[in-house]
Amino acid sequence: MIVGQAPGSTEVEAQRPFNASSGRRLFEWLEGVGWEEETFRATQYITAITKCFPGKSPGGRGDRAPSRAEQTLCAPFLDRELALVRPKLIIPVGAIAVRRFLGRVRLKEVVGTAKKGAEEQWIVPFPHPSGASLWLNRPANRERVSQAQDRLSACRRKLGL
Protein backbone atom coordinates (compact mmCIF):
# COMPACT_ATOMS: atom_id res chain seq x y z
CA MET A 1 0.00 0.00 0.00
CA ILE A 2 1.29 3.43 -0.93
CA VAL A 3 0.11 6.27 1.29
CA GLY A 4 0.72 9.72 -0.14
CA GLN A 5 -0.03 13.16 1.20
CA ALA A 6 -3.09 14.26 -0.77
CA PRO A 7 -4.42 14.13 -4.32
CA GLY A 8 -3.03 16.75 -6.67
CA SER A 9 -5.04 18.73 -9.19
CA THR A 10 -4.29 16.38 -12.10
CA GLU A 11 -5.07 13.34 -9.96
CA VAL A 12 -8.56 14.69 -9.34
CA GLU A 13 -9.16 15.21 -13.05
CA ALA A 14 -7.65 11.90 -14.14
CA GLN A 15 -9.07 9.99 -11.15
CA ARG A 16 -5.72 8.27 -10.83
CA PRO A 17 -3.28 8.70 -7.91
CA PHE A 18 0.25 9.86 -8.64
CA ASN A 19 -0.78 10.81 -12.15
CA ALA A 20 1.58 13.65 -13.07
CA SER A 21 5.34 14.23 -12.81
CA SER A 22 5.55 13.08 -9.19
CA GLY A 23 3.97 9.81 -10.29
CA ARG A 24 6.53 9.38 -13.05
CA ARG A 25 9.35 9.75 -10.52
CA LEU A 26 7.65 7.49 -7.96
CA PHE A 27 7.12 4.75 -10.51
CA GLU A 28 10.74 5.09 -11.70
CA TRP A 29 11.73 4.33 -8.11
CA LEU A 30 9.37 1.35 -7.98
CA GLU A 31 10.55 0.07 -11.36
CA GLY A 32 14.04 0.13 -9.86
CA VAL A 33 12.89 -2.63 -7.50
CA GLY A 34 11.10 -4.59 -10.20
CA TRP A 35 7.55 -3.22 -9.86
CA GLU A 36 6.26 -2.09 -13.23
CA GLU A 37 3.73 0.74 -12.97
CA GLU A 38 0.88 -1.08 -14.69
CA THR A 39 1.32 -4.16 -12.51
CA PHE A 40 1.64 -2.10 -9.34
CA ARG A 41 -1.48 -0.09 -10.09
CA ALA A 42 -3.42 -3.29 -10.85
CA THR A 43 -2.32 -5.25 -7.79
CA GLN A 44 -1.52 -2.77 -5.01
CA TYR A 45 -3.55 -0.20 -3.08
CA ILE A 46 -2.79 3.53 -3.33
CA THR A 47 -4.33 6.08 -1.00
CA ALA A 48 -3.51 9.34 0.77
CA ILE A 49 -3.55 10.94 4.20
CA THR A 50 -6.25 13.36 3.02
CA LYS A 51 -8.80 12.59 0.37
CA CYS A 52 -9.30 16.00 -1.26
CA PHE A 53 -7.02 18.27 -3.26
CA PRO A 54 -5.89 20.92 -0.75
CA GLY A 55 -5.27 23.58 -3.41
CA LYS A 56 -2.15 25.27 -4.65
CA SER A 57 0.50 26.53 -2.27
CA PRO A 58 0.07 30.22 -1.43
CA GLY A 59 3.71 30.72 -2.43
CA GLY A 60 2.96 29.33 -5.87
CA ARG A 61 5.39 26.39 -5.63
CA GLY A 62 3.49 23.10 -5.75
CA ASP A 63 0.38 22.13 -3.87
CA ARG A 64 -0.52 23.26 -0.37
CA ALA A 65 0.20 20.72 2.34
CA PRO A 66 -2.97 19.56 4.10
CA SER A 67 -3.43 21.23 7.48
CA ARG A 68 -3.45 19.23 10.71
CA ALA A 69 -7.21 19.81 10.89
CA GLU A 70 -7.66 18.34 7.39
CA GLN A 71 -5.46 15.39 8.29
CA THR A 72 -7.48 14.79 11.45
CA LEU A 73 -10.79 14.97 9.57
CA CYS A 74 -9.59 12.36 7.06
CA ALA A 75 -7.88 10.06 9.58
CA PRO A 76 -10.93 7.80 10.11
CA PHE A 77 -11.07 7.10 6.38
CA LEU A 78 -7.41 6.08 6.26
CA ASP A 79 -7.81 4.03 9.42
CA ARG A 80 -10.70 2.15 7.81
CA GLU A 81 -8.72 1.59 4.60
CA LEU A 82 -5.85 0.15 6.63
CA ALA A 83 -8.25 -2.13 8.52
CA LEU A 84 -9.86 -3.37 5.31
CA VAL A 85 -6.73 -3.79 3.19
CA ARG A 86 -4.47 -5.04 6.01
CA PRO A 87 -1.29 -4.37 4.03
CA LYS A 88 1.83 -6.37 4.69
CA LEU A 89 3.88 -3.45 3.38
CA ILE A 90 3.24 0.29 3.62
CA ILE A 91 5.19 2.76 1.52
CA PRO A 92 4.52 6.21 3.00
CA VAL A 93 5.47 8.88 0.46
CA GLY A 94 6.40 12.32 1.75
CA ALA A 95 6.94 13.74 5.23
CA ILE A 96 3.27 13.95 6.17
CA ALA A 97 2.64 10.30 5.33
CA VAL A 98 5.93 9.17 6.89
CA ARG A 99 5.08 10.93 10.15
CA ARG A 100 1.63 9.32 10.21
CA PHE A 101 3.32 5.93 10.55
CA LEU A 102 6.65 6.71 12.23
CA GLY A 103 5.95 9.75 14.42
CA ARG A 104 7.84 13.04 14.52
CA VAL A 105 10.88 12.02 12.49
CA ARG A 106 12.98 13.77 9.90
CA LEU A 107 13.08 12.26 6.42
CA LYS A 108 16.86 12.00 6.44
CA GLU A 109 16.60 9.83 9.57
CA VAL A 110 14.19 7.28 8.09
CA VAL A 111 14.38 7.25 4.27
CA GLY A 112 16.56 4.25 3.53
CA THR A 113 15.25 2.19 6.43
CA ALA A 114 12.56 -0.46 6.86
CA LYS A 115 10.67 -0.70 10.13
CA LYS A 116 8.00 -2.99 11.54
CA GLY A 117 4.74 -1.18 12.22
CA ALA A 118 2.25 -1.62 15.04
CA GLU A 119 0.31 -4.20 13.03
CA GLU A 120 3.51 -6.11 12.11
CA GLN A 121 3.53 -4.68 8.59
CA TRP A 122 6.76 -3.40 7.06
CA ILE A 123 7.05 0.35 6.57
CA VAL A 124 9.52 1.59 3.96
CA PRO A 125 9.41 5.41 3.81
CA PHE A 126 10.15 7.47 0.71
CA PRO A 127 10.36 11.24 0.21
CA HIS A 128 7.76 13.04 -1.83
CA PRO A 129 8.71 12.67 -5.52
CA SER A 130 7.42 16.13 -6.48
CA GLY A 131 9.66 18.45 -8.44
CA ALA A 132 8.61 21.16 -5.98
CA SER A 133 10.47 19.31 -3.21
CA LEU A 134 14.06 20.47 -2.82
CA TRP A 135 14.91 17.49 -0.58
CA LEU A 136 16.08 15.44 -3.55
CA ASN A 137 18.58 18.10 -4.63
CA ARG A 138 21.11 16.86 -2.07
CA PRO A 139 23.25 13.90 -3.21
CA ALA A 140 23.05 12.32 0.28
CA ASN A 141 19.26 12.31 0.04
CA ARG A 142 19.31 10.73 -3.41
CA GLU A 143 21.52 8.03 -1.88
CA ARG A 144 18.89 7.56 0.85
CA VAL A 145 16.30 6.93 -1.88
CA SER A 146 18.59 4.30 -3.37
CA GLN A 147 18.86 2.68 0.08
CA ALA A 148 15.06 2.82 0.40
CA GLN A 149 14.79 0.99 -2.92
CA ASP A 150 17.13 -1.70 -1.56
CA ARG A 151 15.01 -2.05 1.60
CA LEU A 152 11.82 -2.17 -0.45
CA SER A 153 13.26 -4.86 -2.69
CA ALA A 154 14.25 -6.94 0.36
CA CYS A 155 10.76 -6.55 1.86
CA ARG A 156 9.14 -7.58 -1.41
CA ARG A 157 11.21 -10.77 -1.51
CA LYS A 158 10.55 -11.52 2.17
CA LEU A 159 6.80 -11.01 1.77
CA GLY A 160 6.49 -12.67 -1.64
CA LEU A 161 5.03 -9.54 -3.29
C-alpha positions as CSV (number, residue, x, y, z in Angstrom):
1,M,0.0,0.0,0.0
2,I,1.3,3.4,-0.9
3,V,0.1,6.3,1.3
4,G,0.7,9.7,-0.1
5,Q,0.0,13.2,1.2
6,A,-3.1,14.3,-0.8
7,P,-4.4,14.1,-4.3
8,G,-3.0,16.8,-6.7
9,S,-5.0,18.7,-9.2
10,T,-4.3,16.4,-12.1
11,E,-5.1,13.3,-10.0
12,V,-8.6,14.7,-9.3
13,E,-9.2,15.2,-13.1
14,A,-7.6,11.9,-14.1
15,Q,-9.1,10.0,-11.1
16,R,-5.7,8.3,-10.8
17,P,-3.3,8.7,-7.9
18,F,0.2,9.9,-8.6
19,N,-0.8,10.8,-12.1
20,A,1.6,13.7,-13.1
21,S,5.3,14.2,-12.8
22,S,5.5,13.1,-9.2
23,G,4.0,9.8,-10.3
24,R,6.5,9.4,-13.0
25,R,9.3,9.7,-10.5
26,L,7.7,7.5,-8.0
27,F,7.1,4.7,-10.5
28,E,10.7,5.1,-11.7
29,W,11.7,4.3,-8.1
30,L,9.4,1.4,-8.0
31,E,10.6,0.1,-11.4
32,G,14.0,0.1,-9.9
33,V,12.9,-2.6,-7.5
34,G,11.1,-4.6,-10.2
35,W,7.5,-3.2,-9.9
36,E,6.3,-2.1,-13.2
37,E,3.7,0.7,-13.0
38,E,0.9,-1.1,-14.7
39,T,1.3,-4.2,-12.5
40,F,1.6,-2.1,-9.3
41,R,-1.5,-0.1,-10.1
42,A,-3.4,-3.3,-10.9
43,T,-2.3,-5.2,-7.8
44,Q,-1.5,-2.8,-5.0
45,Y,-3.5,-0.2,-3.1
46,I,-2.8,3.5,-3.3
47,T,-4.3,6.1,-1.0
48,A,-3.5,9.3,0.8
49,I,-3.6,10.9,4.2
50,T,-6.3,13.4,3.0
51,K,-8.8,12.6,0.4
52,C,-9.3,16.0,-1.3
53,F,-7.0,18.3,-3.3
54,P,-5.9,20.9,-0.7
55,G,-5.3,23.6,-3.4
56,K,-2.2,25.3,-4.6
57,S,0.5,26.5,-2.3
58,P,0.1,30.2,-1.4
59,G,3.7,30.7,-2.4
60,G,3.0,29.3,-5.9
61,R,5.4,26.4,-5.6
62,G,3.5,23.1,-5.8
63,D,0.4,22.1,-3.9
64,R,-0.5,23.3,-0.4
65,A,0.2,20.7,2.3
66,P,-3.0,19.6,4.1
67,S,-3.4,21.2,7.5
68,R,-3.5,19.2,10.7
69,A,-7.2,19.8,10.9
70,E,-7.7,18.3,7.4
71,Q,-5.5,15.4,8.3
72,T,-7.5,14.8,11.5
73,L,-10.8,15.0,9.6
74,C,-9.6,12.4,7.1
75,A,-7.9,10.1,9.6
76,P,-10.9,7.8,10.1
77,F,-11.1,7.1,6.4
78,L,-7.4,6.1,6.3
79,D,-7.8,4.0,9.4
80,R,-10.7,2.2,7.8
81,E,-8.7,1.6,4.6
82,L,-5.8,0.1,6.6
83,A,-8.2,-2.1,8.5
84,L,-9.9,-3.4,5.3
85,V,-6.7,-3.8,3.2
86,R,-4.5,-5.0,6.0
87,P,-1.3,-4.4,4.0
88,K,1.8,-6.4,4.7
89,L,3.9,-3.5,3.4
90,I,3.2,0.3,3.6
91,I,5.2,2.8,1.5
92,P,4.5,6.2,3.0
93,V,5.5,8.9,0.5
94,G,6.4,12.3,1.8
95,A,6.9,13.7,5.2
96,I,3.3,14.0,6.2
97,A,2.6,10.3,5.3
98,V,5.9,9.2,6.9
99,R,5.1,10.9,10.2
100,R,1.6,9.3,10.2
101,F,3.3,5.9,10.5
102,L,6.6,6.7,12.2
103,G,5.9,9.7,14.4
104,R,7.8,13.0,14.5
105,V,10.9,12.0,12.5
106,R,13.0,13.8,9.9
107,L,13.1,12.3,6.4
108,K,16.9,12.0,6.4
109,E,16.6,9.8,9.6
110,V,14.2,7.3,8.1
111,V,14.4,7.3,4.3
112,G,16.6,4.3,3.5
113,T,15.3,2.2,6.4
114,A,12.6,-0.5,6.9
115,K,10.7,-0.7,10.1
116,K,8.0,-3.0,11.5
117,G,4.7,-1.2,12.2
118,A,2.2,-1.6,15.0
119,E,0.3,-4.2,13.0
120,E,3.5,-6.1,12.1
121,Q,3.5,-4.7,8.6
122,W,6.8,-3.4,7.1
123,I,7.1,0.4,6.6
124,V,9.5,1.6,4.0
125,P,9.4,5.4,3.8
126,F,10.1,7.5,0.7
127,P,10.4,11.2,0.2
128,H,7.8,13.0,-1.8
129,P,8.7,12.7,-5.5
130,S,7.4,16.1,-6.5
131,G,9.7,18.5,-8.4
132,A,8.6,21.2,-6.0
133,S,10.5,19.3,-3.2
134,L,14.1,20.5,-2.8
135,W,14.9,17.5,-0.6
136,L,16.1,15.4,-3.5
137,N,18.6,18.1,-4.6
138,R,21.1,16.9,-2.1
139,P,23.2,13.9,-3.2
140,A,23.1,12.3,0.3
141,N,19.3,12.3,0.0
142,R,19.3,10.7,-3.4
143,E,21.5,8.0,-1.9
144,R,18.9,7.6,0.8
145,V,16.3,6.9,-1.9
146,S,18.6,4.3,-3.4
147,Q,18.9,2.7,0.1
148,A,15.1,2.8,0.4
149,Q,14.8,1.0,-2.9
150,D,17.1,-1.7,-1.6
151,R,15.0,-2.0,1.6
152,L,11.8,-2.2,-0.4
153,S,13.3,-4.9,-2.7
154,A,14.3,-6.9,0.4
155,C,10.8,-6.5,1.9
156,R,9.1,-7.6,-1.4
157,R,11.2,-10.8,-1.5
158,K,10.5,-11.5,2.2
159,L,6.8,-11.0,1.8
160,G,6.5,-12.7,-1.6
161,L,5.0,-9.5,-3.3
